[in-house]
Amino acid sequence: MSKDHFSRLNQYRSMWVLVFFDLPTETLTERKYAAKFRKDLLNDGFAMFQFSIYLRFCPSRENAAVHIKRTKNALPKKGKVGIMQITDKQFGMMELFHGQKEQPPEPPSQQLELF
């Protein structure tokens, strides 16, 4: 089989996990919990996509499930959090703009994971 064949299959097997959140930040305690949640996402390999949207590339559905479970374990007591997973192929079809100028999506970062 060709290299393109495996590459194409991986686009459907590789996943992106997106975490969307709207957390209260009116009190010092609420700001502390919101900051801890963002820090937990960063420590788990997520990157900020927009202010309250973080994403992480995962090489497989099984790996995505691990990071989704970690995110659920770190949920703050208050606020709204959404977790979505999409294939690398779907992520690659996203149209990104800075102002009215279209931008190409950034390639996934190379991550070394030890289990």
N, C-alpha and C positions, 0 to 999 in steps of 0.2 A: 504494500500500500504506500501511497505517496505521502510526503510530509504534509501537503495541503489537506489530505484526507484527515489526518490526525489533528491538525490545527483546527479544521472546521468542527470536528467532533468536540474538541475541547471548548469551543465557544459556547456549546450547549451544555457542557458539564460544569464548566467554571461558573461561579456565581458571584454576584455583588450583593452585599447586605447593606441596606440603607436604613438608618435610624432617624426618624423625624421626631422632634419633641418641642413642646411648649410647656415650660416649667415656670411656676411662680417665682418671682424674685423681689417681692415687696419687702420682706423682712430679712434681717441678717441670716437667720437660720435657713430660710428658703434659698437665699443666694449661695449659702454654703453647700446645701444639698444639690443645687443645680451645677455648681462648679465641680463637685465630686463626681456627679454623673458624667459630665464632659471629660473629666480627667480619666475616669474608668474607661470610657470609650477610646480615648487616645492611647492609654496603656495597653488596650487590647488590639491595637493596630488599626483603628479607624482613623480616617482623616476628615477634616472639615471640608464639606462641599459648599455649604452655605452656613450662615450663622447657626441655625438649629437643625441642620441636616448633616449627618456624618455617614461616611461610607467606607466599606472595606471589601477588597477583593479576596475571594476564597477559591482555591483550586478545585473544590468539589462540593457537592451538596452536603456531604457528611461534615466537612470542615465548616461550612456555613452554619450547620446546626449547632456546632460547638460554640461559635461566637454569638449566635442568637441566644443560646442558653445563658451564657455569661452576661449578656446585656439584660436579660430578664431578671437575673439574680441581682443586678445592680440598680434596678428601677427605684426611683425615689417614691416616697409615699404619696406625694401630690404631683399633679400635672398630667399632661397627655403625652404619650409616647407611642409611636407607630414603628413597626419593624416590617420591612419588606425585603424579599429576595428576588432578584431577577438574574437571568442568564447573562453571560458576557456578551452574547450575540445581541440581546435586547439592549443592554447598556450601550453597546457600540452604535445602536441606531438613534440614540438620543441626540437631539440638536441643541447645541450650547451657544449662547450669545453673550457677548460683553457689549452692552449698549445695542446697537443695531448690527454690529459686526459678528459674523459667525466664527466660532472658535472650534478647532478640532478637540475631541475628548482626549484627556491625558491617558497614556497607557498605564496599566497597573504597575505598581511598584514591585520590585523583586523582593520577596520576603523569605527569610530563612526561618523555618519553623522546626522546632525540636519537640518531640513528644516523649 
